[in-house]
Amino acid sequence: MIDLTKVATVFIGRRGEHHYRNIEFDVSNLLEDKYSGASLNAIYRRPDGAAYPVVTNYTDGVLTWSPSATDTVLVGVGRLEIRVTDGDVVGKSVRVLTVVEDALVDGIAEPPEPPAQEWLNQVLSALSELDIDEINNMLNLTYNLLNNTHDLLEDTSNNLYTRTGILLNHLHPIETATAPDLISRRASITFTNIVNGNNVVIGTVTYTFVTSLDSPIANNVQVLIQDTLRSTVKKVAEAIRGIQDETNIAYGTGTDPNPICTAYWTRQRFSIGEVTVEPGESLFVLERTENVTSAITLTSNATVTINPFSRIGYLRYLLSGNVSGSGGVNSVRGPLHTVLPIGSVVIGGQGGLLYPATYDCHLITLCRQSDTSEKELDLYISNDEVTFTRISRSTPIGSNNSAESLHIHIEMRQARVPAGYGLYACMGSDGTSSSAYCDLKFTYHLYPVELTNN
């Protein structure tokens, strides 16, 4: 075996010999464990100066050349060079001198082929054995992979653009809101029974519950009674917001939507200022306009409990999970409490077009507390008030005093809330009084429509 790290002179045969000898070269140093055997090729220059590639075989670090009659046609000294070609990289071996000795000419031998003809013949033979269909499939696969790579790069670009938009919106939001706030009023109405002919009057609009729809007059809306009380309350909430449903809602002139307020269904506990609205089939009613003081009518002849419109700047959470026991050992979390009803977080506020928006609750403000017990708050989200997902657990809430207007800010870190989902709070403490409370405000970022579902 010939060591290519040293200059060598190699006897390759006698004139006219054809594939009689196998000459082996150690090419491991030339490949350097970086290049494959496929990158090797050998160039032979005959004694007459003709240079051409020769056919070789590579196995396990050894390159084998079997000189043909074309290579040994002339007596004398030639030269062989072994090269590594990999993209733009070209490497060459040391000089290898070749020697062809004289021999008798075989008169019956065919004249030798022109230089490189045998090599070309072998290449053509190898090409003829290729499966065209297989090559076509491989080319199609390569094309598809390139397309997939292009799509992946495009998706990556779009994702980067979107994520950048999300970060910028979080740092510089298009809209920030706080619930509750003092700029508009809120009210509640909880239903325990609805029968045909019952109604609810909100502002100038009367909503009548019927078993068959007709054509209502101006300032009147008919709502078809559903198979359950819950479904009926949900339907009247949609009617107040002006949702189009010809099967279940008939609008009179000037009622689509209610010009004064919006309404959202909830069955969880919530509060109107210091008043706690117990769980039930309720309407969470919000004033559309801002900074208005004129009275708003809210009445019903159904079996209901009404809390009239009030301007309230906080949400009161009763720590009703507190029970007696040393150090609050028996106290647990209270019930879920609606902060933002399903579908109520909309771009532009309640006076806008009511497009639900993705949002995140990034700040909680403790306005006041009844005692200085250790308190924790959990946040949940839901789009049906059947399945709830916790997005924040055991956030510390509290202060070392119970003065008015504490305004202690607690920064939050949790996932964004999908558009249309409601937000719910759940609190517990190590206190023992079930009448203890916290008054809270929740501040949240809204995301633009193009970032809503990302």
N, C-alpha and C positions, 0 to 999 in steps of 0.2 A: 504494500500500500504506500502511496506516495504522499509525503507530508508537504502540504501546500504552504507551510510557514518558511520553507527553505527553497532556494533556487535548485531546480532539478533538471537532469537530462534523462529522457525516457525513450527507451527503444519500443517503438510501436508496431514493428513487424517488417517483413520483407516485401519487396515490390510485388503487388498483385494479390497479397493476402486479403481475405474478405471475412470479417467477423471471426477471425481465428483466435484473437487474444482479447482478454478483458482486463482493462487497465483501471485500477481503483485509486481514487483520490480521497484523502481524509479532508472533508470540507467543514468539519465542526467548528474550527476556528474562524472560518470565513462567515458562517451563519451566525455565530456569536449568540446562540439561543434567542435571537430576536427575529430571525427570518425563517420562512418555511422552505422546504426543498423545492417548492414550485417556483421560487424566485431564482433558481440556478439555471444558467445556460453556459455552454462552452463554445468558444470560437477557435477554429483551427485554421492556421495559415500554412499552406503546403510549401514545399521548397521552391515552387515556381511563383510564389507570392500571392496566389489565389486564396482569399480568406472567406470562410463561410461557417455557419453554425453546424454543429454535429449533434447526432442523436445520443443522448445519455440517459441513464436510469439512476434514480436516487433512492437509497434505503438506509435509514438509521445512521445518518452522518457520513455515508459513503456514496460518492458519485462514481458511476462505472461507465467507461467509454469502450466500445468495441469497434476499432477502426475497420472501415469497409475498403473495398477495392478502389473506391474513389479517393480515399484518404492515402492509400499506399501506392498510388499509380506512379509516383515519381520518387526516385532515390535521392536522398539528401537530408538536410536538416530543416525542419519546420518549427512551428511554435504553437503552443496551446495556451489559451487564457480562459480561466473560469471566472464567471461574473455572477454577482448577486444584484438583481434588479427588483426594487420594491418601490413603486411610485416614482418619486423624484430621486430616490436613493440608488446610487450605482457603486458597487464595490468590485474590486478586481484582485485576482490572486497574484502571487509572485510569478516570475517568468518560468515557464516549463518548456524546455527545448525538446523537440521530438526528432527521432532518427529513424529513417527508413533505409534498410540495407538492400543491396542489389540481389536479384534472383533471376533465374531463367524465366523467360516469357512463356506463358502457356498459350500455344498457338490456337487452341480451340476455345479459349476464353472470349467472351463477348467484350467489345471495347468498353472501357469504363465510362460510366455516366458522367456528365458534366459536373463540376463542383456544385455541391449543395443539392443536386437533383435527388439523391437518395433521401436526404433529410426532408426535402419537399414532398417526395413520394410518401414518406411515412406520415408527415403531417396531413396530407390529403387523405391517406388511408384512415387515420384517426378521425378526421372530420366526417368521413363517409359512414362511420359507425355511430355517430351521434343521433339521438332520437329527436327529430324536429319537433314533435308534439311536446316532448318533455321540455325542450328549450323554450317553446312558446309558452308553456305553463309557467316556467320559471320567470320568463319576462313579464307575464301577466301578474305573477305574484309580486315581482319587484315593483311593477307599476302601482299595484294596489297598496303595497307598503309605503311607497312614496306619497300616494294620496292620503293614506292614514296619517303619515307623519305631517303632511301639510295641514290636515284637519286638526291634529293634536296641537300643532303650533298656533293655529288660529284660535282654538279653544283656550289655550294657555294665555294668548294675548287678550282675549275677551275677559277671561277670569281675572287677569292682572288689572285690566281696566276697571272691572266691576269692584274688585277688592280695594283698589285705590279710591274709587268713588265712595265706598262704604267708610273707609278711614277718614277721608276728607269730610264726609257728611257728619261723622261722629265728632270730629274736631270743630267743624263749622256747620252745624245742622241747618237745614232749610227751614225747620220749624221746631220749636221746643214748647211744650205745654206742661201745665201742672194741674193735677186733680186732687181735691176740689180747688176751685179758684173763686175769687170774689167778683169776677167780671160779669158773670151771668148766674142765673138762679137755677135751682133744681128742686124736684118734688118726687113723690112716690105714690103709687096706688097699688094695693095688694088685693087680689080677687080671691074670694072663697067660693063664690057661686055665680054663674051667669045663666040667665034664661032668656027666651025669646022676648024681645021688646025692651030689655035692659039697655041702658046707654051710658056713655061717658062723655062729658063735655069738657073740652080743653080749649080755652080761649073762646073763639067764635065758632068752633067746629063741634058738631055733635056726632058721635060715633054710636050707631045703633046696632045691636046684635040681633040678627034675624036668622030664620031657618030657610029663607028663600030670598035671593037678591031681586031688587026692583031698580027703578031709576030714581035715586034720591034727588031732592031739591038742593038748591045752593046752600053751602055751608053745612051740608049733611053727608055722612059717609055710612054705608051699610057694610057690616062685617058678618060673614056667614059663620054661624056657630059650628065649631069643629067637633070631632069625636071625643076630645078630652078638654078639660079646662086649660091645661097648659098650652095646647095647640091653639086654642081660641085667644089666649092672652098674647101669644107670639104673633098671631095674625093681626090683632089690633095694633100692636107695636109697629108692624110693617105698614099698616094703613096710615098711622101717624107720620111715618117717614116718607109716604108716597110711593111705596113699592107697587109695581104694576102686577096685578093678579086678578084677571077678569072673572075667574071661577069663584073667588072667595071675597073679593072687595069691589064695591061699586062706589065711585067718587061723584059727589056733586060739584058744582062750580066753586072754585076757590078753596079747594080742600086738598089738592094734590101737589106738594105735601102740606102738612099743617104749617101755616105761616108763622106760628109763634114758637113751637117747640119740636123736639124730636123725642123718641122714646125707644127704649131697649128692654128686652125681657131679661129677667134673672130670677132664679129660684133660691139663690144664696142670701145669706144675711147681708145687709148693707146699712148705711146710715145717712141721715139727712141732718148734718150738724150733730147735736147731742142726742138726737132721737135715733134709736136702733130699730131698723125695720127687720122683723124676724123673717126667717126663711119661709118662702111661699111663692105663689105665682104672681110676680110683681112686675110693674112697669117702672123703670128707672128713667125719669122724665127730665130732660135738659132743655133749658131755654136757648133758642136760636140766636137771638140778638144779644148785644152787650150793652151794659150801662143803662138799662131801662128800669124804670121804677113803677110803671103803671101795673095795676093789679091784673093777675091772670086767673081766669076762672078754671077751677078743677073740681068737678062734681061727678057723681054717678048714682044711679038708682039700683045698681047691682049690689050684691053683698060684698062690700069692700072696706078697706082701711086706707084712709088718705092722709098723707102728710103734705100740706100745701107748699107752694113755692117759697123757698128761702134762699138768701144769699149767704152761703157758708164757705169758709176758707179752710176747712180741715175735715178729715174723716176720723170718726171716733171708733176705736176698736175696743170693745169690752173684753177683758181677760176672763171670760166665763169658764175657762178651763181650770181656774184657780180653785183649790179646795183646801180645807184645813189639814195641817200636818207640819211638823217641825221643819223649818227651812224650806217649806214648799215641796217637801218630798213627794206629795201626792198630786201636785199641780201638773197639768198637762196642757197641750195646745188647745186653744179654743177653735170654734168652727171656721170654715172658709168664709171670707168676707169680700164681697165684690168691690173692687177698686175701679175697674174700667169694664163695663159690660161688653159682651160679645158684639163686635162690629162697631163699637162706639169711637174708636180711635181713627179719625179721618183727617185728610189733608184739608187745611183751611178752616177747621172748626165746624161746629154744628150748623153754622149759617151757610156753609158751602154746599158742594155737590155730594157730600157724604161718601167719598171714595175711601174705602178702608186702606190703611197704611201699615206697613211694617214699622215697629217701634222698639225701643228698649228703655227700661226704667233705670236711669243712671243715678238718680239721687232721691233719697228719702229725707224729709225734714220732720224732726220731732218738734211739734209746736208746744205741747204740754203733756204732763202725765200726772196721774193721781197719787203716785207714790214713787219711791226710788228703788223699787225692787229690780233685780236683774231680769232683763227681758230679751227675747229673741224673736225674730220675724222670718217666716218662710214666704216665698212667692211662688204661686202656681199660675199656669195658663190653661185655657180650655177653649174649644170652639163649639162645645155642645153642653157643657156643664154636666156631663156624664163621666167623661174621662179627663182627669186633671194631671198635668205634668209639672213637677216641681223644677223650677229653674234657679232657685236661690234658697239656701238652707242656713238657718241659725245665724242670721245677721244680727249682731248685737245692737240693741236699741235702748237708750236710757240716758240718765243724767244723775248727778248727785243732789239735784233739788227738783222741786215740783212747782216752780214759779210759772207764771203766765209768760207766753211768748218766748219760750226757750230758743226756738229756731236753731236747733242743733242739726247739722247736715251730715248725713251718712252716705258716702259714695258707694255705688253698687257696681258689681261686675257680673254680668250674666249674659246669656245668649240673647240675640234679638228675637222679638216676639213676632210670629208670622201675622200677616194682615188678616183681620177678621177675628183674631183670638182675643178673649177677655183676660183681664189680670185680676188675681185674687190673692189676698193676704191671709196669713194664719199666724197667730202669735201665742206665746206662752211666757211664763215668768216663774220665779221662785217665791212669788207672793202667795198669800192665802185668801185674798179677798176676791170674790167672783164679780164684784162691782168695780174693781180697779179698771183703769182705762188708759189708753194712749191716744192723743190727737195727732194725726199724721198728715203730711202732704206728699204726693208722689210726682216727681218731675221726670218727663220722658222725651226722648228724641223721636222725631218722625222722619222716615226715609222717603225719598221721592219714588214715584211709580216705577221708574226703570230699575230701582234697586229693591222693589217690594219682595220679589220671590227669590232673591239670591242670598 
